[in-house]
């Protein structure tokens, strides 16, 4: 995953000889396929992120013996954000908190790299099993993270994705590729719709799960063809 939708010519030139050394190349965003082609790898394939090759049951079984300290009583929203939104200018935290209060939801927050001042009263530091369980049990997930998005889908939870902006905007391509393949682009926050409107969308999870299973089968078939698994 390049984490960018475009690369400079000098960078393309730099990575071209390195990419030639790989037996097979897959990427988790559509834009990554084109970047590989510019670097001379016309065989690059768009596949699912590895976390999506497992299903909900697999994660639940993997963590069945884990001690969880984060049991939340009552309905809650889980907020998972990368970096400080004030730096990216991409996350209306005050509006998210207000929306949670309006929806009658408790607020639980996990962050990456650093805490976010506006959300500090609600912030915890969950283990990985606890993080997965927090997603699974949430009434809605608010995130700007690819994996926050991916696990919301795996756990069939309503979610709202906030696009990254400025220098971090290249991170959006992997999210857009995933949501586009599943028909879930309407879960991306846009200012013309309120956060509550998006959070309240009734997602047809049966259809989404069918599409995800087909994409999973295609990704696993690619790995088998490449003799990686």
Secondary structure, DSSP 8 states (H G I E B T S, - for coil): --SSS---HHHHHHHHHHHTT-S--EESSHHHHHHHHHTT-TT-EE---GGGGS-HHHHHHHTTT--------S-EEEEEEES-HHHHT---HHHHHHHHHHTT-EEEEEEESS--GGGGGGB----HHHHHHHHHH-SEEEES-HHHHHHHHHTT--EEE----GGGGGGHHHHHHHHHHHT-GGGB--TTS-HHHHHT----HHHHHHHHHHHHHHHHHHHHHTT--
